[in-house]
Amino acid sequence: MDFSVVVEYFPRLLEGAWVSFQLVILSVVLGGVFALPIALARISPIAWVRAIPFAYIFFFRGTPLLVQIFLVYYGASQFEVVRESIFWPILEEPFWCAIIAFTLNTSAYTAEIFRGAIQAIPQGEVEACKVVGMSKVQMYRRVLLPRAFGIVLPAYGNEIILMLKGSALASTITILDLTGMARTIIARTYTPMEIFLAAGAIYLVISIVIIALFRQIELRQNRYLGTLSIKVPEKG
């Protein structure tokens, strides 16, 4: 194997890694924003309120991420009303189509993680909030959501790593993320082993950084509390 090609094209791989980083960060942030109200709706005592987020989560957890990307990127362009709308400048760009698909996908998984964390809070803490006269909004804002945040950190870190690996699918719609850039370099140099090993090493380094970061946040957030375990939904 000739690793000189890795040294030559390493800056290009870093450019692709930066695109992958942007995809993951934007989709995780937007997905987290959408996931919280979805999770709160999932635990609503009203049946029809629970049904809407349940259907949303069921669809995005039950279908492959690749299919969701294709539906957004290729499916939206099939409708003339979409092509003539104000959203078309966004939907015609592969990068933003990937962001939309990743956001919808991760928000479904993250909503289930949040729901599990909220329901994992001991009932005694909820009763204590009611005893001191807190309203429901105060209870969630001051006690339950901060408590759930500490519980959710390990599973949420796993979800971000899964999104990092899933971001490789962005290359299927012409985005030069890390995987897409690696495939482009391989097409020029015919060195798949060396380039894919380098790309895999970069993914591994990013994953290690994410794990270490969330470990530190978890230790700080839960320094006075025992962490409860919740079941992490599997992707597939």
ZADO-345095 format. One line per 2 residues: their letters; for each residue z, x, y of C-alpha. Coordinates in pm, 1 decimal, always signed. Each point is the difference from the previous one (the first is absolute). Example, Ala and Ser with C-alpha at 12.3 -4.5 7.8 and 13.67 -1.06 7.14 Angstrom:
<pts>
AS	+780.0,+1230.0,-450.0  -66.0,+137.0,+344.0
</pts>
This chain:
<pts>
MD	+0.0,+0.0,+0.0  -84.3,+115.1,+349.5
FS	+276.4,-93.4,+243.7  -173.8,+166.0,+292.1
VV	-173.6,-332.2,+55.9  +343.5,-159.1,+47.5
VE	+83.8,+250.6,+272.3  -336.6,-60.7,+167.0
YF	+24.7,-379.2,-0.6  +378.1,-36.4,+34.1
PR	-23.8,-100.3,+370.4  -235.8,-281.0,-101.5
LL	+249.3,-116.0,-261.6  +270.4,-4.0,+266.2
EG	-226.9,-218.5,+216.6  -25.5,-242.8,-289.9
AW	+377.8,+16.7,-53.4  +51.4,-96.1,+366.0
VS	-222.2,-307.3,-49.3  +199.5,-92.5,-312.7
FQ	+323.3,+44.9,+196.6  -124.2,-235.2,+273.6
LV	-103.7,-259.9,-257.7  +339.2,+8.3,-170.1
IL	+214.3,+2.8,+314.2  -186.7,-281.6,+175.2
SV	-11.8,-221.4,-307.8  +366.2,+61.3,-87.8
VL	+119.2,-74.0,+355.6  -211.1,-315.3,+31.5
GG	+85.3,-102.7,-355.2  +370.9,+35.8,+72.0
VF	-33.0,-217.6,+311.0  -169.3,-275.2,-200.5
AL	+221.1,+43.6,-306.5  +331.8,-90.5,+164.1
PI	-90.9,-357.6,+103.3  -174.0,-46.7,-334.8
AL	+316.2,+109.8,-181.4  +217.7,-232.3,+211.7
AR	-236.5,-288.2,-77.8  +23.2,+84.2,-372.3
IS	+375.9,-64.7,+1.7  -21.9,-317.1,+206.9
PI	+175.4,-306.2,-148.4  -307.9,-208.3,+86.7
AW	-245.4,-14.8,-292.1  -327.6,-15.7,+196.2
VR	+109.5,+290.7,+220.3  +59.2,+209.1,-313.8
AI	-332.4,-106.7,-151.4  -223.5,+152.4,+270.0
PF	+133.3,+358.2,-21.1  +22.3,-31.7,-378.8
AY	-374.9,-74.6,-17.3  -72.3,+288.0,+238.4
IF	+206.2,+246.5,-202.5  -138.4,-130.0,-329.8
FF	-358.8,+61.2,+113.9  +44.8,+348.6,+141.0
RG	+223.0,+119.5,-283.8  -223.2,-159.5,-261.5
TP	-335.0,+145.7,+108.3  -106.6,+366.7,+12.3
LL	+14.9,+180.1,+333.2  -361.3,+110.5,-44.3
VQ	-114.1,-362.7,-22.3  +196.4,-83.0,+314.6
IF	-167.2,+286.6,+187.2  -344.3,-120.6,-107.3
LV	+83.1,-358.8,+98.2  +90.9,+109.7,+351.7
YY	-276.4,+257.4,+47.1  -292.1,-170.9,-173.2
GA	+120.5,-360.9,-6.8  +67.3,-50.0,+371.1
SQ	-349.7,+113.9,+97.0  -155.6,-276.6,-210.1
FE	+101.9,-266.9,+251.4  -198.9,-36.6,+319.0
VV	+297.2,-149.8,+181.8  +189.4,+323.2,-66.0
RE	-286.4,+220.6,+115.9  -21.1,-195.4,+325.2
SI	+375.5,-9.2,+61.6  +207.9,+228.6,+219.0
FW	+143.5,+154.6,-316.9  -331.0,+143.1,-118.3
PI	+34.9,+333.8,+188.9  +311.7,+55.1,-213.1
LE	-127.0,-141.7,-328.3  -320.1,+203.8,+9.9
EP	+200.7,+323.8,-1.4  +96.0,+126.5,-349.3
FW	+322.6,+154.5,+131.2  +134.2,-327.7,+136.0
CA	-114.7,-194.3,-305.8  +204.1,+240.4,-211.9
II	+299.4,-44.0,+231.6  -24.6,-379.8,-32.7
AF	-24.0,+13.6,-379.8  +282.6,+252.9,-34.1
TL	+220.8,-195.7,+241.8  -46.8,-327.2,-186.7
NT	+64.9,+170.4,-332.6  +308.8,+196.5,+96.5
SA	+149.7,-291.6,+194.4  +2.6,-204.1,-321.9
YT	+181.4,+271.1,-196.9  +232.9,+85.2,+287.1
AE	+90.3,-366.9,+48.3  +117.3,-16.2,-360.4
IF	+200.2,+319.8,+48.0  +163.6,-143.6,+313.8
RG	+69.6,-330.2,-174.4  +167.9,+179.8,-289.1
AI	+209.2,+207.8,+240.6  +118.2,-303.2,+196.6
QA	+90.2,-187.2,-316.5  +178.4,+308.8,-136.7
IP	+255.2,-10.6,+284.2  +337.0,-114.1,-142.9
QG	+72.4,-362.5,+74.3  +339.4,+100.5,+135.1
EV	-164.1,+171.0,+297.5  -193.7,-316.4,+77.7
EA	+316.9,-208.2,-20.7  +178.9,+246.8,+228.4
CK	-269.9,-48.3,+264.5  +44.7,-376.0,-18.3
VV	+377.8,+26.9,+20.3  -11.5,+191.2,+328.9
GM	-229.1,-268.4,+145.0  -334.3,+181.0,+9.2
SK	-314.3,-204.6,+34.9  -278.7,+55.4,-250.7
VQ	-196.1,+213.0,+248.2  +306.6,+212.1,+80.1
MY	+79.3,+34.7,-369.4  -346.2,+136.0,-80.0
RR	-26.7,+218.6,+309.4  +346.3,+156.6,-10.0
VL	+84.3,+17.0,-370.2  -254.1,-108.2,-260.1
LP	-316.9,+176.3,+121.4  +172.2,+335.0,+70.7
RA	+172.3,-25.9,-340.2  -329.8,-88.3,-169.7
FG	-169.3,+293.9,+171.3  +237.2,+240.1,-173.6
IV	-57.4,-166.2,-335.0  -377.6,-6.7,+32.9
LP	-57.1,+366.8,+89.9  -54.9,+145.9,-351.7
AY	-246.7,-273.1,-98.6  -172.2,+8.1,+338.4
GN	-50.7,+375.7,-30.4  -166.7,-58.4,-336.4
EI	-227.7,-260.2,+156.9  -113.1,+245.8,+266.4
IL	-84.2,+258.3,-266.3  -194.5,-264.3,-191.2
ML	-189.3,-78.7,+319.4  -74.2,+369.8,+46.1
KG	-156.8,+12.8,-343.9  -174.9,-332.8,+53.1
SA	-150.9,+129.1,+323.7  -240.3,+206.0,-213.9
LA	-191.5,-326.5,-53.4  -102.6,+9.2,+367.6
ST	-265.3,+252.9,-100.5  -187.2,-281.9,-178.7
IT	-97.5,-146.4,+338.8  -128.0,+325.7,+150.9
IL	+328.0,+112.7,+160.3  +47.0,+375.9,-9.0
DL	+365.1,-2.1,-91.2  +137.4,+281.2,-216.9
TG	-171.7,-126.7,-314.1  -320.6,-85.7,+185.0
MA	-10.3,+341.5,+162.5  +62.3,+166.6,-336.0
RT	-291.5,-188.6,-154.2  -224.8,+100.1,+290.8
II	+93.0,+365.9,-40.4  -56.0,-18.0,-375.8
AR	-348.1,-143.3,+55.9  -82.2,+313.6,+201.6
TY	+176.8,+267.4,-203.3  +2.3,-138.7,-358.1
TP	+360.3,+112.4,-44.0  +185.0,-318.4,-103.0
ME	+290.5,+172.5,-174.6  +95.5,+221.6,+291.9
IF	-41.1,-262.6,+272.2  +176.4,-280.8,-187.6
LA	+287.1,+234.6,-85.6  +33.3,+84.3,+369.5
AG	-15.4,-368.2,+98.3  +259.2,-86.2,-264.2
AI	+227.5,+274.0,+130.8  -23.6,-142.7,+352.6
YL	+85.6,-349.7,-128.8  +295.6,+151.3,-186.1
VI	+130.6,+179.0,+307.9  -22.2,-319.0,+208.2
SI	+184.9,-191.7,-273.7  +276.0,+261.7,-9.6
VI	+42.8,-24.6,+376.7  +22.3,-381.1,-18.9
IA	+256.7,+16.9,-282.1  +212.5,+253.2,+188.1
LF	-19.6,-200.2,+324.0  +106.1,-326.6,-163.3
RQ	+273.9,+178.3,-191.9  +151.6,+123.4,+325.9
IE	-32.9,-343.0,+162.8  +158.8,-162.0,-306.3
LR	+294.1,+240.8,+1.9  +59.1,-62.1,+370.0
QN	-41.9,-378.2,-17.4  +221.4,-42.6,-306.3
RY	+260.4,+267.4,+72.7  +274.8,-262.6,+16.5
LG	-141.0,-245.3,-251.8  -94.3,-2.9,-365.5
TL	-371.6,-55.3,-52.2  -95.0,-302.2,-204.3
SI	-297.6,+25.5,-231.4  -288.2,-244.4,+10.5
KV	-298.3,-43.5,-222.9  -313.8,+160.6,+138.4
PE	-316.5,-206.9,-58.5  -268.1,+196.2,-180.7
KG	-347.2,+35.3,+145.0  -296.8,-86.5,-209.9
</pts>
